[in-house]
Amino acid sequence: MFTTAVRVFAPDLRRLTRCLLRAGVRVGAAALVEDHHRAGARGATLAPAARDEEVQP
């Protein structure tokens, strides 16, 4: 009985999982784009990469 339920519902669960993951990626990408545009509107630039140099006091 359990194996029958797994065989019946597994494709639906797989489809639901993939749909939720795609939605999460879309929301995350939209948030990143929005943050990027908001930072550009303020005139902010990305911080330069840290250099491996010793700082002299």
Sequence and secondary structure as in RCSB ss.txt:
>XXXX:A:sequence
MFTTAVRVFAPDLRRLTRCLLRAGVRVGAAALVEDHHRAGARGATLAPAARDEEVQP
>XXXX:A:secstr
 HHHHHHHHHHHHHHHHHHHHHHHHHHHHHHHHHHHHHHHHTT              
